[in-house]
Amino acid sequence: MKTARRQPLFHHEPSHELTELRVRLAEAEETLRAIRTGEVDAVVVAGKEGPKVFTLQGAEYAYRVLIESINEGALTLTAEKTILYANQCFARMVKCPLEQVVGSSLRRFLSAEDRATLRPLMKRAGQFGSKIQVRLNVGDGSCLPVQISIRQLSKNNPDHATVAMVVTDMTEARRTEEMLRAFSHRLVQVQEAERGRVALELHDHITQLLCAVIFRSQALAGKLSVRDGPAKKEAMKLHKMLGTTAEEVQRISRNLRPSVLDDLGLAAALHEASKEFTDRTGIPVKLADIQLTTRLPADTELTLYRIFQEALKNVDQHAHASNVTVCLRQQGSFIQLVINDDGIGFDPDHRLTKRNGNGSISLISMRERATYVGGTIKVKSGARAGTEIEVNIPLPPNDAKAG
């Protein structure tokens, strides 16, 4: 009987707690529904100084419906990076329930490095805003590459949203970029193979034919007597023109695929290319600091040689320079090539964004070539200030330790 009398008491307490939990759950669901439909006008955020109310001015219902329908994340934040509003798309991006996103800090979704990069951009977003690419920490432990567009809303009232953000998922764009880079890399490999084939054809066939014609023309000129003065003179001119043509074919063959690069390495190839350039243009090239004790990987040597060729081509066609200086050395775990000229210079940012000139195409080509082997390229220039091209390419671990 005691058990019977006590039983209702045990049933009563859990029932009361269950009822309270159901009420609280209903309130949470109603709050979440109100947030999603745009009926919420303020968010209460707990802080060190007690609860604080943030109003959501400017987030009218019609605009919220529009923002919820777009396929990009949308946020409004305080100056302290507290998220006052987030749409469902952003919640899906970070794989967190919307109610756990709103009221939290944007910092939780960013690495320390990205937070440090984002901080100054938020301060100077200004009227035209700014953009940054970061990686969001997602709820399942993965990272999501995104682009964040930042726009300042208000500076004066700390209780209002001060920053608006549009977050774009860059996963597909990155995948497409990687595919294009792989395709471009493959295209360069095919191009180099074709250059090698043409160089071999020029060297083994065209050059030999030209040499044969040169000998015949020389023999013909020798058979003409002094009485055949005009004809003999023309034959000698023809002999000289054929010799010049053979030298030009050999130069083209070497530029297409220099055998010295394959046989003796990058340093020897730079010396030969520098001498040929100076003989042809009259512009001296000083190899000031060439420090290589071992052969580099074939891809690295070819990349640096092609960049060097492009740089000399730009000097010849655009720079109006009087001198060129070249340094090649190992810097830690990188091989570094620096090419300086004292020419008229240019604006590298403008040149790299304008693809309608040969100079810009050349710079883009150099940058792409460096990227193929994991390297970087820096271009420093200015009006009447000359140009410096610095290329840094990582070395394989064994080569880096040897250096």
C-alpha positions as CSV (number, residue, x, y, z in Angstrom):
1,M,0.0,0.0,0.0
2,K,2.9,2.4,0.7
3,T,4.1,1.8,-2.7
4,A,0.7,2.5,-4.2
5,R,0.4,5.7,-2.3
6,R,3.9,6.9,-3.3
7,Q,3.5,5.9,-6.9
8,P,1.5,9.0,-7.9
9,L,4.1,11.3,-6.4
10,F,6.8,9.7,-8.6
11,H,4.6,10.0,-11.7
12,H,3.6,13.6,-10.8
13,E,7.1,15.1,-10.7
14,P,8.4,13.8,-14.1
15,S,5.1,14.8,-15.6
16,H,5.5,18.3,-14.4
17,E,9.1,18.5,-15.7
18,L,8.0,17.0,-19.1
19,T,5.3,19.6,-19.4
20,E,7.9,22.4,-18.7
21,L,10.2,20.9,-21.3
22,R,7.5,20.8,-23.9
23,V,6.6,24.4,-23.2
24,R,10.2,25.5,-23.6
25,L,10.6,23.5,-26.7
26,A,7.4,25.1,-28.2
27,E,8.8,28.5,-27.3
28,A,12.1,27.7,-29.0
29,E,10.4,26.4,-32.1
30,E,8.2,29.5,-32.2
31,T,11.3,31.7,-31.8
32,L,13.1,29.8,-34.6
33,R,10.1,30.1,-36.8
34,A,9.9,33.9,-36.1
35,I,13.6,34.3,-37.0
36,R,13.1,32.4,-40.2
37,T,10.0,34.3,-41.3
38,G,11.4,37.7,-40.4
39,E,9.1,38.5,-37.4
40,V,12.0,39.0,-35.0
41,D,13.0,42.6,-34.5
42,A,15.7,42.1,-31.9
43,V,18.1,39.6,-30.4
44,V,19.1,39.4,-26.8
45,V,22.8,38.4,-26.3
46,A,24.2,37.5,-22.9
47,G,27.4,39.3,-22.1
48,K,29.7,40.1,-19.1
49,E,27.6,43.1,-18.3
50,G,24.3,41.3,-18.5
51,P,21.9,40.7,-21.3
52,K,22.1,43.2,-24.2
53,V,19.4,43.9,-26.8
54,F,20.4,44.3,-30.4
55,T,17.8,45.6,-32.8
56,L,17.7,44.4,-36.4
57,Q,17.0,47.7,-38.2
58,G,16.9,47.6,-41.9
59,A,16.1,43.8,-42.0
60,E,12.4,44.2,-43.0
61,Y,10.4,41.2,-43.8
62,A,10.4,41.6,-47.6
63,Y,14.2,41.9,-47.7
64,R,14.6,38.9,-45.4
65,V,12.4,36.8,-47.7
66,L,14.7,37.8,-50.6
67,I,17.9,37.1,-48.6
68,E,16.5,33.7,-47.6
69,S,15.9,32.8,-51.2
70,I,19.4,33.6,-52.5
71,N,21.9,30.8,-52.8
72,E,24.6,32.6,-50.8
73,G,25.1,33.1,-47.1
74,A,24.0,36.5,-45.6
75,L,25.0,37.9,-42.2
76,T,24.7,41.1,-40.2
77,L,27.1,41.6,-37.3
78,T,28.0,44.0,-34.6
79,A,31.4,45.6,-34.4
80,E,32.4,42.8,-32.0
81,K,31.5,40.2,-34.7
82,T,28.3,39.0,-32.9
83,I,26.0,37.5,-35.5
84,L,22.6,39.3,-35.3
85,Y,21.1,37.8,-38.4
86,A,22.0,34.8,-40.6
87,N,20.1,33.2,-43.4
88,Q,19.5,29.5,-43.8
89,C,22.1,29.2,-46.6
90,F,24.8,30.3,-44.2
91,A,23.6,27.8,-41.6
92,R,23.8,25.0,-44.2
93,M,27.3,26.1,-45.2
94,V,28.6,25.8,-41.6
95,K,26.4,22.8,-41.0
96,C,25.0,24.2,-37.7
97,P,21.4,24.8,-36.7
98,L,20.3,28.4,-37.4
99,E,19.5,29.0,-33.7
100,Q,23.1,28.1,-32.8
101,V,24.5,30.6,-35.4
102,V,22.4,33.6,-34.5
103,G,23.8,35.3,-31.4
104,S,27.1,33.5,-31.6
105,S,30.4,35.1,-32.8
106,L,31.8,34.9,-36.3
107,R,35.1,34.0,-34.8
108,R,34.0,30.5,-34.0
109,F,33.9,29.8,-37.8
110,L,37.3,31.2,-38.6
111,S,40.9,30.2,-38.0
112,A,43.2,32.5,-36.0
113,E,45.0,33.5,-39.2
114,D,41.8,34.3,-41.0
115,R,40.5,36.3,-38.0
116,A,43.7,38.4,-38.1
117,T,43.3,39.0,-41.8
118,L,39.6,39.8,-41.5
119,R,39.9,42.3,-38.6
120,P,41.4,45.3,-40.6
121,L,39.1,44.7,-43.5
122,M,36.0,45.0,-41.3
123,K,37.4,48.3,-39.9
124,R,37.9,49.9,-43.3
125,A,35.1,48.3,-45.3
126,G,33.8,51.8,-46.0
127,Q,31.2,52.7,-48.7
128,F,32.4,50.3,-51.4
129,G,33.2,47.4,-49.1
130,S,35.9,44.8,-49.5
131,K,36.4,41.1,-50.2
132,I,38.4,38.3,-48.7
133,Q,38.8,34.6,-49.3
134,V,38.9,32.4,-46.1
135,R,38.1,28.9,-45.0
136,L,35.1,28.4,-42.7
137,N,35.3,25.9,-39.9
138,V,32.3,23.6,-40.5
139,G,30.3,21.8,-37.9
140,D,31.5,18.4,-39.1
141,G,35.1,19.3,-38.7
142,S,35.8,20.1,-42.3
143,C,36.8,23.4,-43.9
144,L,34.8,25.3,-46.5
145,P,36.5,27.8,-48.9
146,V,34.4,30.9,-49.2
147,Q,34.6,34.5,-50.4
148,I,33.3,37.1,-47.9
149,S,32.0,40.4,-49.3
150,I,32.0,43.0,-46.5
151,R,29.9,46.2,-46.4
152,Q,29.7,48.7,-43.5
153,L,26.2,49.6,-42.4
154,S,26.6,51.9,-39.4
155,K,29.4,53.3,-37.2
156,N,27.4,55.2,-34.6
157,N,25.0,52.9,-32.7
158,P,26.7,49.8,-31.1
159,D,23.2,48.3,-30.5
160,H,22.6,48.0,-34.3
161,A,24.1,45.8,-36.9
162,T,27.3,47.6,-38.2
163,V,28.5,45.1,-40.8
164,A,26.8,43.2,-43.5
165,M,28.4,40.2,-45.2
166,V,27.6,38.0,-48.2
167,V,29.3,34.6,-48.0
168,T,29.9,32.8,-51.3
169,D,30.8,29.1,-51.4
170,M,34.0,28.8,-53.5
171,T,34.2,25.0,-53.6
172,E,33.1,24.7,-57.2
173,A,35.1,27.7,-58.3
174,R,38.2,26.2,-56.7
175,R,37.6,22.9,-58.3
176,T,37.1,24.6,-61.7
177,E,40.3,26.6,-61.1
178,E,42.3,23.5,-60.3
179,M,40.9,21.8,-63.4
180,L,41.9,24.8,-65.6
181,R,45.3,24.9,-64.0
182,A,45.8,21.2,-64.6
183,F,44.7,21.6,-68.2
184,S,47.0,24.6,-68.7
185,H,49.8,22.6,-67.2
186,R,49.2,19.7,-69.6
187,L,49.0,22.2,-72.4
188,V,52.5,23.6,-71.5
189,Q,53.9,20.0,-71.3
190,V,52.5,19.3,-74.8
191,Q,53.9,22.6,-76.0
192,E,57.3,21.8,-74.6
193,A,57.3,18.4,-76.2
194,E,56.3,20.0,-79.6
195,R,59.1,22.6,-79.2
196,G,61.6,19.8,-78.6
197,R,60.4,17.9,-81.7
198,V,60.6,21.1,-83.9
199,A,64.0,21.9,-82.5
200,L,65.2,18.5,-83.4
201,E,63.8,18.8,-86.9
202,L,65.5,22.1,-87.4
203,H,68.8,20.9,-86.1
204,D,68.9,17.5,-87.8
205,H,67.3,18.3,-91.1
206,I,66.9,22.0,-92.0
207,T,70.4,23.0,-90.7
208,Q,72.0,20.1,-92.6
209,L,70.2,21.1,-95.8
210,L,71.3,24.7,-95.3
211,C,74.9,23.7,-94.7
212,A,74.8,21.7,-98.0
213,V,73.4,24.7,-99.9
214,I,76.1,26.9,-98.3
215,F,78.9,24.5,-99.5
216,R,77.3,24.4,-103.0
217,S,77.1,28.2,-103.2
218,Q,80.7,28.5,-102.1
219,A,81.8,26.0,-104.7
220,L,79.7,27.9,-107.4
221,A,81.3,31.2,-106.4
222,G,84.8,29.6,-106.6
223,K,84.2,28.4,-110.2
224,L,83.4,31.9,-111.4
225,S,86.3,33.8,-112.8
226,V,87.3,37.4,-112.4
227,R,85.7,38.1,-115.8
228,D,82.3,37.1,-114.2
229,G,82.6,39.9,-111.7
230,P,78.9,40.8,-111.2
231,A,77.9,37.1,-111.1
232,K,80.7,36.3,-108.7
233,K,79.7,39.2,-106.4
234,E,76.1,38.0,-106.3
235,A,77.2,34.4,-105.6
236,M,79.2,35.7,-102.6
237,K,76.3,37.7,-101.3
238,L,74.1,34.6,-101.6
239,H,76.7,32.5,-99.7
240,K,76.7,35.1,-96.9
241,M,72.9,35.2,-96.7
242,L,72.7,31.5,-96.5
243,G,75.2,31.5,-93.7
244,T,73.2,34.1,-91.8
245,T,70.0,32.0,-92.3
246,A,71.7,28.9,-91.0
247,E,72.8,30.8,-87.8
248,E,69.3,32.1,-87.3
249,V,67.8,28.6,-87.7
250,Q,70.3,27.4,-85.1
251,R,69.4,30.2,-82.7
252,I,65.7,29.4,-83.1
253,S,66.4,25.7,-82.5
254,R,68.4,26.5,-79.3
255,N,65.6,28.8,-78.0
256,L,63.0,26.1,-78.7
257,R,64.8,23.5,-76.7
258,P,68.4,24.3,-75.6
259,S,70.5,21.2,-75.6
260,V,72.9,22.8,-73.1
261,L,70.0,23.0,-70.6
262,D,69.6,19.2,-70.8
263,D,73.3,18.4,-70.9
264,L,74.9,20.9,-68.6
265,G,72.2,22.4,-66.5
266,L,70.6,25.8,-65.8
267,A,73.7,27.9,-65.0
268,A,75.3,27.0,-68.3
269,A,72.1,27.6,-70.2
270,L,71.7,31.1,-68.6
271,H,75.3,31.9,-69.6
272,E,74.7,30.9,-73.2
273,A,71.3,32.7,-73.5
274,S,72.8,35.8,-72.0
275,K,75.7,35.9,-74.5
276,E,73.4,35.3,-77.4
277,F,71.1,38.1,-76.2
278,T,73.9,40.5,-75.8
279,D,75.4,39.7,-79.2
280,R,72.0,40.2,-80.8
281,T,70.7,43.3,-79.0
282,G,73.9,45.0,-77.7
283,I,72.4,45.0,-74.2
284,P,74.8,43.6,-71.6
285,V,73.6,40.9,-69.2
286,K,75.6,40.5,-66.0
287,L,75.3,37.2,-64.2
288,A,76.2,38.7,-60.9
289,D,75.5,35.8,-58.5
290,I,75.1,32.3,-59.9
291,Q,75.3,29.8,-57.1
292,L,74.3,26.3,-58.0
293,T,76.3,23.3,-56.8
294,T,73.9,20.5,-58.0
295,R,71.4,20.0,-60.8
296,L,67.9,21.0,-60.1
297,P,64.8,19.0,-61.0
298,A,64.2,19.1,-64.8
299,D,60.8,20.9,-64.4
300,T,62.4,23.6,-62.2
301,E,65.3,24.2,-64.5
302,L,63.0,24.5,-67.6
303,T,60.6,26.8,-65.7
304,L,63.4,29.2,-64.6
305,Y,64.9,29.1,-68.1
306,R,61.6,30.0,-69.8
307,I,60.9,32.8,-67.3
308,F,64.4,34.1,-68.0
309,Q,63.7,34.0,-71.7
310,E,60.4,35.9,-71.3
311,A,62.1,38.5,-69.1
312,L,64.8,39.1,-71.7
313,K,62.2,39.3,-74.4
314,N,60.4,42.0,-72.5
315,V,63.6,43.9,-72.0
316,D,64.3,43.8,-75.8
317,Q,60.8,44.8,-76.8
318,H,59.5,47.1,-74.1
319,A,62.0,48.1,-71.4
320,H,64.5,50.3,-73.4
321,A,67.0,49.2,-70.8
322,S,70.8,49.6,-70.9
323,N,71.7,46.9,-68.5
324,V,70.4,43.6,-67.1
325,T,71.5,41.9,-63.9
326,V,70.7,38.3,-63.0
327,C,71.1,36.4,-59.7
328,L,70.4,32.7,-59.2
329,R,70.9,31.2,-55.7
330,Q,69.4,28.9,-53.1
331,Q,67.5,30.7,-50.3
332,G,66.8,28.1,-47.6
333,S,64.4,25.6,-49.1
334,F,63.8,27.7,-52.2
335,I,65.8,28.4,-55.4
336,Q,65.6,32.1,-56.2
337,L,66.0,33.8,-59.6
338,V,66.1,37.6,-59.7
339,I,66.3,39.6,-62.9
340,N,66.8,43.4,-62.8
341,D,66.8,45.9,-65.6
342,D,67.3,49.7,-65.6
343,G,64.5,50.3,-68.2
344,I,61.5,52.6,-68.3
345,G,59.4,50.4,-66.0
346,F,55.6,50.0,-65.9
347,D,52.7,49.5,-63.6
348,P,52.7,45.7,-62.9
349,D,49.1,45.7,-61.4
350,H,47.8,47.4,-64.5
351,R,49.7,45.2,-66.9
352,L,48.6,42.0,-65.2
353,T,44.9,42.9,-65.4
354,K,45.1,44.0,-69.1
355,R,45.5,41.1,-71.4
356,N,45.5,43.1,-74.6
357,G,49.2,43.6,-74.7
358,N,52.2,41.3,-75.3
359,G,53.8,42.5,-72.1
360,S,50.8,41.5,-70.0
361,I,50.5,38.1,-71.7
362,S,54.2,37.5,-71.0
363,L,53.8,38.3,-67.3
364,I,50.8,36.1,-66.9
365,S,52.7,33.3,-68.7
366,M,55.6,33.7,-66.3
367,R,53.3,33.6,-63.3
368,E,51.5,30.5,-64.5
369,R,54.8,28.7,-65.2
370,A,56.0,29.5,-61.6
371,T,52.7,28.2,-60.3
372,Y,53.1,24.9,-62.1
373,V,56.1,23.9,-60.0
374,G,54.6,25.4,-56.7
375,G,56.6,28.6,-57.0
376,T,55.7,32.3,-56.8
377,I,56.8,35.4,-58.8
378,K,57.0,39.0,-57.6
379,V,57.2,41.9,-60.1
380,K,58.4,45.3,-58.8
381,S,58.4,48.2,-61.2
382,G,57.5,51.8,-61.7
383,A,57.7,54.6,-64.2
384,R,61.4,55.2,-65.0
385,A,62.3,53.0,-62.1
386,G,63.3,49.8,-63.9
387,T,61.9,46.3,-63.3
388,E,62.7,43.5,-60.9
389,I,61.4,40.0,-61.4
390,E,61.9,37.7,-58.4
391,V,61.0,34.0,-58.7
392,N,61.0,31.6,-55.8
393,I,60.5,27.8,-56.4
394,P,60.6,25.2,-53.6
395,L,63.2,22.5,-53.7
396,P,62.7,18.8,-53.0
397,P,63.5,18.0,-49.4
398,N,66.8,16.3,-50.2
399,D,68.0,19.2,-52.4
400,A,67.0,21.7,-49.7
401,K,69.0,19.9,-47.0
402,A,72.0,19.6,-49.3
403,G,72.0,23.4,-49.8
